[in-house]
Amino acid sequence: MNNIIEVKTKVYYLKMLSRPSIFDSSIEQDSKLFKLDKPVDINDYLFYYKTIGEKYNWFDRLSLDDSELYKTINSDKSEIYIYSIFDKIAGFAEFIRGSKYIEILYFGLLPDFLGKGLGKDFLSKVINRAWNDSPQWVQLNTCELDHPNALPTYKKLGFELDRIEIENRKTINSSC
């Protein structure tokens, strides 16, 4: 049986200090990013969170009970976005608003949409949406447990490395 363990993991904290120029995307006309109306249903949220995050060890939200999760994702500081391509839901992003910044807390494509060249378009839309409210900066982090293209893609689209830390992160121990 699989169990969750903590492992020391390299975590990359990234920042973007100014809005980038508009990104070119060959499928831009067929893709959309839209914000979910509140209250966000926890079952819908958990579907996206688990389906996308399972492979990348997203466990933080799973440790919250339903009441805590509902309050967290429906707070004034939280925004949940859905990415669609050809009117099919393809991805999910979650923002947390700070007083001076916006953090892209979660970002990912559903498994059926991985490897199809959609990441740049999706991330471009997420970044542009984050800058629409004129924060002083946009931030996110990724780690060694994430998709191998995450860090290079974030850097390619304008994020700069702020710092690297070694942290304990949860993962599944499949050897048990």
TAPE-V919442 format. One record per residue. N is the residue number from 1. PHI is phi in whole degrees, -180 to 180 (none if undefined). OMEGA is omega in whole degrees, 0 to 359 (NA if undefined). Layout:
N;PHI;OMEGA
N;PHI;OMEGA
//
This chain:
1;none;179
2;-74;172
3;-139;183
4;-93;177
5;-127;174
6;-104;178
7;-130;175
8;-70;188
9;-136;175
10;-78;181
11;-114;182
12;-105;177
13;-98;185
14;-122;178
15;-135;172
16;-127;188
17;-95;176
18;-150;181
19;-66;179
20;-77;175
21;-66;181
22;-63;180
23;-86;175
24;-90;178
25;-142;183
26;-72;181
27;-113;186
28;-52;183
29;-68;182
30;-105;180
31;-123;182
32;-141;172
33;-122;179
34;-134;181
35;-85;175
36;-74;176
37;-69;176
38;-93;5
39;-79;177
40;-78;179
41;-72;183
42;-66;179
43;-68;175
44;-63;180
45;-57;182
46;-65;176
47;-59;180
48;-64;183
49;-60;182
50;-71;184
51;-64;180
52;-83;189
53;-82;183
54;-54;183
55;-71;186
56;-113;173
57;63;173
58;-83;181
59;-124;187
60;-54;182
61;-69;181
62;-73;179
63;-84;179
64;-87;173
65;-76;186
66;-55;181
67;-65;178
68;-64;180
69;-62;179
70;-56;181
71;-64;182
72;-66;185
73;-77;179
74;-108;178
75;-70;178
76;-64;183
77;-86;185
78;-105;174
79;-136;180
80;-115;181
81;-120;176
82;-119;177
83;-105;177
84;-125;177
85;-131;184
86;51;179
87;63;174
88;-112;180
89;-66;185
90;-122;185
91;-160;186
92;-146;175
93;-142;177
94;-128;177
95;-107;168
96;-121;181
97;-96;171
98;-98;181
99;-69;182
100;-123;187
101;-140;169
102;-124;176
103;-105;171
104;-85;188
105;-77;178
106;-134;182
107;-159;177
108;-177;178
109;-98;172
110;-64;185
111;-53;181
112;-67;183
113;-109;177
114;-74;176
115;76;181
116;-112;178
117;76;183
118;-94;185
119;-57;182
120;-66;179
121;-63;180
122;-61;181
123;-63;177
124;-59;179
125;-65;179
126;-64;180
127;-62;180
128;-61;178
129;-65;179
130;-60;181
131;-79;182
132;-60;180
133;-98;174
134;54;174
135;-71;175
136;-74;175
137;-159;175
138;-119;182
139;-133;173
140;-161;173
141;-138;176
142;-143;181
143;-147;181
144;-62;180
145;-85;183
146;-82;177
147;-57;183
148;-61;178
149;-87;186
150;-59;184
151;-60;179
152;-61;180
153;-68;179
154;-59;179
155;-66;181
156;-62;182
157;-92;169
158;116;177
159;-78;178
160;-117;180
161;-67;178
162;-93;178
163;-167;175
164;-123;177
165;-133;173
166;-98;183
167;-132;171
168;-81;177
169;-126;180
170;-81;176
171;-149;180
172;-92;176
173;-92;184
174;-85;181
175;-83;181
176;-89;NA
//
